[in-house]
């Protein structure tokens, strides 16, 4: 708590960043958290609450009154207001209702509007605060108005001017630095028509999938993007800081899904909830493991007649599993980044199969030689070599094919891919190795 006090005393309010406060609060134990929270400037409480991991939100709410929560919400920008109220509803709907009723009508309308969008729609992430000007407005008047709004702190973090028609349809987007080189005595439209630069806006519709908007930011290196409705009317904007958060969330979600865990459950402190989510995937994995064991059971006599097979068998399955995971991880990540188009399936599968074949031949030679020398059986080396090539080929094919198929079926490629792939590599590995051993050695 002393560290937070020292930080606040050594920085003027204008230089205090919510993330720095959140970083200090995370280092405190529960007994000191509540006291430290009282030191946080009231104007920054909302930003600090959102900067903290989700599990801290309940602690923040429990230590604030309804009036303090109301003040925290009013100091946030519209998109953060909607996020804060959504989190508050998850904590306690009654408290959220009380806070909502204390807000002014404008804030209520903006929050309600943003809550009409699904979480995968661009509109759910936009800020409604935008700096606009009519195309026929004089540049000098625009700059003067911007200065007044900025001085009154009505608008913040503004990088662009959105130029609209009289019916609020978006026409152009101009960076504030470009605005400064315009002729101040002419209209915006006159300046644009006399300019060699293009001010056509890169924009997205409010109902568009947020993943597509993320791709726009990456492709065009944007810092802000206007959001319009299907009629072209300007509704708001999405800024790069929101995009960074979305990218981090999607990356975390993918990592968790590949491991068979639920990202929302893992962010929660409820052990039973997280355990239940994990158990569901472990149950599926148990079923697939039993399936692989059944395959082994078909060759029980072969295993009993040659102990060496039981020693070497896990190597084939393990190599196939690791090779498949490599292909799977690469394809899932490329799909998430939008680097794979609809017509790329054959190219991707071909690439992964060729890589797997090359590695399969390399390690087949190595392991075949090791097995032949280890057990003094040349044909055993041949068996494990052929089996390894077969399994690595299957690993490359299914490692690339499974996520591509799931994507084609409009299912998140990260969900369930690992479990399916493990089943395939285990079954193919065990079957090919034991069947070849039965045919060649027994």
C-alpha positions in Angstrom: 0.0 0.0 0.0 2.9 2.3 0.7 4.2 1.7 -2.8 0.9 2.9 -4.2 0.9 6.0 -2.0 4.5 6.8 -3.1 3.5 6.4 -6.7 0.5 8.7 -6.4 2.5 11.3 -4.5 5.3 11.3 -7.0 3.1 11.8 -10.1 0.7 14.6 -11.0 -2.8 13.3 -11.7 -2.4 13.9 -15.5 0.6 11.5 -15.6 -1.0 8.7 -13.5 -1.9 5.7 -15.6 -4.5 3.1 -14.6 -2.3 0.2 -15.7 0.4 1.3 -13.3 -2.0 1.4 -10.4 -3.4 -2.0 -11.4 0.1 -3.5 -11.4 0.6 -2.3 -7.8 -2.8 -3.5 -6.6 -2.1 -7.0 -8.0 0.9 -7.3 -5.7 -1.2 -6.7 -2.6 -2.9 -9.4 -0.5 -6.7 -9.3 0.2 -6.3 -7.5 3.6 -4.5 -4.5 2.0 -6.4 -4.4 -1.3 -9.4 -2.6 0.1 -7.4 0.0 1.9 -5.2 0.6 -1.2 -8.3 1.0 -3.4 -9.4 4.0 -1.3 -6.2 5.8 -2.3 -7.0 5.5 -6.0 -8.3 8.8 -7.5 -12.1 8.6 -8.1 -11.8 9.7 -11.7 -9.6 6.6 -12.4 -11.5 3.9 -10.5 -13.3 2.7 -13.6 -10.2 2.5 -15.7 -8.3 0.7 -12.9 -11.1 -1.8 -12.5 -11.0 -2.7 -16.2 -7.2 -2.8 -16.2 -7.2 -5.5 -13.4 -7.7 -9.2 -14.3 -11.4 -10.2 -14.2 -11.0 -12.0 -10.8 -10.3 -8.7 -9.1 -13.5 -7.0 -10.4 -15.6 -8.5 -7.6 -13.2 -7.2 -5.0 -13.4 -3.7 -6.5 -17.2 -3.6 -6.6 -17.5 -4.9 -3.0 -15.4 -2.0 -1.8 -17.3 0.7 -3.6 -20.6 2.3 -3.0 -23.3 2.7 -5.7 -22.4 6.4 -5.9 -18.7 5.6 -6.4 -19.6 3.0 -9.0 -21.7 5.6 -10.8 -18.9 8.1 -10.8 -16.5 5.4 -12.1 -18.8 4.7 -15.0 -19.3 8.3 -15.9 -15.6 8.9 -16.3 -15.2 6.1 -18.8 -15.5 6.3 -22.6 -18.7 4.7 -24.0 -17.1 1.4 -25.0 -15.5 1.0 -21.6 -18.8 2.1 -19.9 -20.5 -0.8 -21.7 -17.8 -3.2 -20.6 -17.9 -2.0 -17.0 -21.7 -2.4 -16.8 -21.5 -5.9 -18.4 -19.0 -7.0 -15.8 -21.1 -5.4 -13.1 -24.2 -7.3 -14.2 -22.1 -10.5 -14.0 -21.2 -9.7 -10.4 -24.6 -8.6 -9.2 -27.6 -7.6 -11.4 -29.3 -5.6 -8.6 -26.2 -3.4 -8.0 -25.8 -3.0 -11.8 -29.5 -1.9 -12.0 -29.1 0.6 -9.2 -25.9 2.1 -10.8 -27.6 2.2 -14.3 -30.6 4.1 -12.9 -28.3 6.8 -11.4 -26.6 7.5 -14.8 -27.7 10.4 -17.0 -29.9 9.7 -20.0 -27.1 10.1 -22.5 -24.9 7.5 -20.8 -27.9 5.2 -20.4 -28.7 5.4 -24.1 -25.1 4.8 -25.2 -24.7 1.8 -22.9 -28.0 0.3 -24.0 -27.1 0.8 -27.7 -23.7 -1.0 -27.3 -25.4 -3.8 -25.4 -27.6 -4.5 -28.5 -24.6 -6.0 -30.3 -23.4 -9.5 -30.0 -19.8 -9.9 -28.7 -18.5 -11.0 -32.1 -19.9 -7.9 -33.8 -17.8 -4.7 -34.5 -20.4 -2.5 -32.9 -19.9 -4.0 -29.5 -16.3 -2.6 -29.4 -16.8 0.9 -30.8 -16.6 4.2 -29.0 -19.5 6.5 -29.7 -17.4 9.6 -29.1 -16.2 10.9 -32.5 -15.0 14.2 -33.8 -17.1 15.1 -36.9 -17.5 18.0 -39.3 -19.8 18.8 -42.2 -18.0 18.7 -45.6 -19.0 22.3 -46.2 -17.6 23.6 -42.8 -14.7 26.1 -42.9 -11.4 24.6 -41.7 -10.7 27.5 -39.3 -14.1 26.9 -37.6 -13.4 23.1 -37.3 -10.0 23.7 -35.7 -11.5 26.3 -33.3 -14.3 23.9 -32.3 -11.9 21.0 -31.8 -9.8 23.2 -29.5 -12.8 24.1 -27.4 -14.0 20.5 -27.1 -10.5 19.3 -26.2 -10.1 22.1 -23.6 -13.4 21.1 -22.0 -12.2 17.4 -22.1 -15.4 16.5 -24.0 -13.4 14.4 -26.4 -10.1 12.5 -25.8 -7.7 10.4 -27.8 -8.7 11.9 -31.1 -6.5 11.3 -34.1 -8.9 11.7 -37.0 -11.7 14.0 -38.2 -14.6 12.2 -39.8 -16.3 14.3 -42.5 -20.0 13.7 -43.0 -22.8 14.7 -45.2 -25.9 16.5 -43.9 -27.6 13.1 -43.3 -24.6 11.9 -41.2 -23.2 9.6 -43.9 -19.5 9.3 -43.7 -17.6 10.8 -46.7 -14.0 11.2 -45.7 -11.5 10.6 -42.9 -8.7 13.1 -42.3 -5.8 12.9 -39.9 -5.5 16.0 -37.7 -2.0 16.5 -39.0 -3.4 16.7 -42.6 -6.0 19.2 -41.4 -3.2 21.6 -40.3 -1.9 21.9 -43.8 -5.3 22.7 -45.3 -6.2 26.3 -46.3 -8.0 27.5 -43.2 -10.2 29.9 -45.1 -11.7 27.2 -47.4 -14.2 24.5 -46.7 -13.1 20.9 -46.0 -14.5 19.8 -49.3 -12.7 22.4 -51.3 -9.4 21.4 -49.7 -10.0 17.8 -50.3 -10.9 18.4 -54.0 -7.7 20.4 -54.4 -5.5 17.8 -52.7 -3.6 15.0 -54.4 -4.1 12.8 -51.4 -6.9 10.3 -51.0 -9.1 10.7 -47.9 -11.5 7.8 -48.7 -12.1 6.1 -45.4 -11.3 2.5 -44.5 -14.5 1.6 -42.6 -16.4 -1.4 -41.3 -20.1 -2.0 -40.7 -21.4 -2.3 -37.1 -22.7 -5.9 -37.7 -19.4 -7.0 -39.3 -17.5 -9.7 -37.5 -14.8 -8.2 -35.2 -12.2 -10.6 -36.5 -12.6 -9.0 -39.9 -12.0 -5.6 -38.4 -8.8 -6.9 -36.7 -7.6 -8.0 -40.1 -8.3 -4.6 -41.5 -6.1 -3.0 -38.8 -3.3 -5.4 -39.4 -3.5 -5.2 -43.2 -3.7 -1.4 -43.5 -1.7 -0.5 -40.3 -4.6 1.5 -39.0 -4.8 3.4 -35.7 -8.5 4.0 -35.8 -11.4 2.8 -38.0 -14.9 4.4 -38.4 -17.9 2.2 -37.9 -21.0 2.8 -40.0 -24.4 1.1 -40.3 -25.6 -0.6 -43.5 -26.7 2.8 -44.9 -23.2 4.4 -44.4 -24.2 6.5 -41.4 -21.3 7.1 -39.0 -22.0 5.4 -35.6 -18.6 5.4 -33.9 -15.0 4.3 -34.1 -12.7 1.5 -33.0 -9.2 2.4 -31.9 -6.0 0.4 -32.0 -5.9 -0.1 -28.2 -9.2 -2.0 -28.4 -7.8 -4.1 -31.2 -4.7 -5.0 -29.2 -7.0 -6.2 -26.4 -9.1 -8.3 -28.8 -6.0 -9.9 -30.3 -4.7 -10.9 -26.9 -8.1 -12.3 -25.9 -8.3 -14.4 -29.1 -4.7 -15.6 -28.7 -5.4 -16.6 -25.1 -8.7 -18.3 -26.1 -6.9 -20.3 -28.8 -4.1 -21.4 -26.5 -6.7 -22.6 -23.9 -8.8 -24.4 -26.6 -5.8 -26.2 -27.9 -5.1 -27.5 -24.4 -8.8 -28.4 -23.9 -9.6 -25.8 -21.3 -12.1 -23.0 -21.2 -10.7 -19.5 -21.1 -13.6 -18.0 -19.2 -13.5 -20.8 -16.6 -9.8 -20.4 -16.1 -10.1 -16.6 -15.5 -12.5 -17.4 -12.7 -11.5 -18.3 -9.1 -14.2 -20.9 -8.8 -12.2 -24.2 -8.7 -15.2 -26.4 -9.3 -16.2 -24.5 -12.4 -12.7 -24.7 -13.9 -12.4 -28.4 -12.8 -15.7 -29.3 -14.5 -14.7 -27.7 -17.8 -11.4 -29.5 -17.8 -13.0 -32.8 -16.8 -15.3 -32.7 -19.8 -12.3 -32.7 -22.1 -10.4 -35.2 -20.0 -13.5 -37.5 -20.3 -13.3 -37.3 -24.1 -9.6 -37.9 -24.0 -10.2 -41.0 -21.8 -12.6 -42.4 -24.5 -10.1 -41.9 -27.2 -7.4 -43.5 -25.1 -9.6 -46.5 -24.6 -10.1 -46.7 -28.4 -6.3 -46.8 -28.9 -6.0 -49.5 -26.2 -8.6 -51.6 -28.1 -6.4 -51.4 -31.1 -3.5 -52.7 -29.0 -5.7 -55.4 -27.6 -6.2 -56.8 -31.1 -2.5 -57.6 -31.2 -2.1 -59.0 -27.7 -0.7 -62.3 -28.9 1.9 -60.4 -31.0 3.0 -58.3 -28.0 3.3 -61.4 -25.8 5.5 -63.1 -28.3 7.9 -60.2 -28.6 8.6 -57.9 -25.7 10.6 -55.5 -27.9 7.4 -54.4 -29.5 6.0 -53.1 -26.2 9.2 -51.2 -25.6 9.2 -49.5 -29.0 5.5 -49.0 -29.5 5.2 -45.7 -27.5 8.0 -44.1 -29.7 6.0 -44.4 -32.9 2.8 -42.9 -31.3 4.8 -40.1 -29.6 6.6 -39.0 -32.8 3.4 -39.0 -34.7 1.7 -37.0 -31.9 4.4 -34.3 -31.8 4.6 -34.0 -35.6 0.9 -33.7 -35.8 0.8 -31.0 -33.1 3.4 -29.0 -35.1 1.2 -29.0 -38.2 -1.9 -28.4 -36.2 -0.4 -25.4 -34.3 0.9 -23.8 -37.5 -2.4 -24.2 -39.4 -4.6 -23.0 -36.5 -2.5 -19.9 -36.0 -2.4 -19.1 -39.8 -6.2 -19.5 -39.9 -6.6 -17.1 -36.9 -4.3 -14.5 -38.6 -6.3 -14.8 -41.9 -3.2 -16.0 -43.8 -5.1 -19.0 -45.3 -7.7 -18.3 -48.0 -10.6 -20.6 -48.9 -8.6 -22.0 -51.9 -5.5 -22.8 -49.9 -6.5 -26.1 -48.3 -4.8 -28.3 -50.9 -1.6 -26.2 -50.8 -1.4 -26.3 -47.0 -2.1 -30.0 -46.7 0.4 -30.7 -49.4 3.1 -28.6 -47.7 2.5 -30.3 -44.3 2.5 -33.8 -45.8 5.8 -33.2 -47.6 7.4 -31.8 -44.4 6.1 -34.8 -42.5 7.4 -37.3 -45.2 10.9 -35.7 -45.1 11.0 -35.9 -41.3 9.4 -39.3 -41.3 12.1 -40.7 -43.6 14.9 -39.0 -41.6 13.7 -40.4 -38.2 12.7 -43.7 -39.7 16.4 -44.3 -40.7 17.6 -43.2 -37.2 15.1 -45.2 -35.2 15.3 -48.2 -37.5 19.0 -48.3 -37.1 18.7 -47.9 -33.3 16.1 -50.6 -33.0 18.0 -53.1 -35.2 21.2 -52.7 -33.1 19.3 -52.5 -29.7 17.5 -55.8 -30.1 19.8 -57.3 -32.7 16.9 -57.7 -35.2 17.3 -56.1 -38.6 13.6 -56.7 -39.6 12.4 -55.1 -36.4 14.3 -51.9 -37.5 12.5 -52.2 -40.9 9.1 -52.5 -39.1 9.5 -49.5 -36.9 10.9 -47.4 -39.8 8.0 -48.1 -42.1 5.5 -47.5 -39.2 7.1 -44.2 -38.4 6.9 -43.0 -42.0 3.2 -44.0 -42.1 2.3 -42.3 -38.8 4.2 -39.1 -39.6 2.4 -38.9 -42.9 -0.9 -39.3 -41.2 0.1 -36.7 -38.6 0.9 -34.2 -41.3 -2.2 -34.8 -43.2 -4.6 -34.8 -40.3 -2.7 -32.1 -38.4 -3.4 -29.7 -41.3 -6.7 -31.3 -42.5 -8.6 -31.3 -39.1 -8.5 -27.5 -38.5 -9.2 -26.8 -42.1 -12.2 -29.0 -42.0 -13.5 -27.5 -38.8 -13.1 -24.0 -40.2 -15.1 -25.1 -43.3 -17.8 -26.3 -41.0 -17.8 -22.9 -39.2 -16.3 -24.4 -36.0 -13.4 -22.8 -34.1 -10.4 -24.8 -35.4 -8.8 -24.8 -32.0 -11.7 -26.5 -30.3 -11.3 -30.3 -30.1 -8.5 -30.4 -32.8 -5.9 -31.7 -30.3 -8.1 -34.5 -29.0 -9.0 -35.7 -32.5 -5.4 -35.5 -33.7 -4.1 -37.5 -30.7 -6.6 -40.2 -31.4 -5.6 -40.4 -35.1 -1.9 -40.6 -34.4 -2.2 -43.1 -31.6 -4.5 -45.4 -33.6 -2.5 -45.2 -36.8 0.8 -45.5 -34.9 -0.2 -48.5 -32.9 -2.1 -50.2 -35.7 0.6 -49.8 -38.4 3.4 -50.8 -36.0 1.7 -53.9 -34.6 0.1 -55.0 -37.9 3.5 -54.8 -39.7 5.2 -56.6 -36.9 2.5 -59.4 -37.1 2.9 -59.6 -40.8 6.7 -59.4 -41.0 8.1 -60.8 -37.8 5.6 -63.3 -36.4 
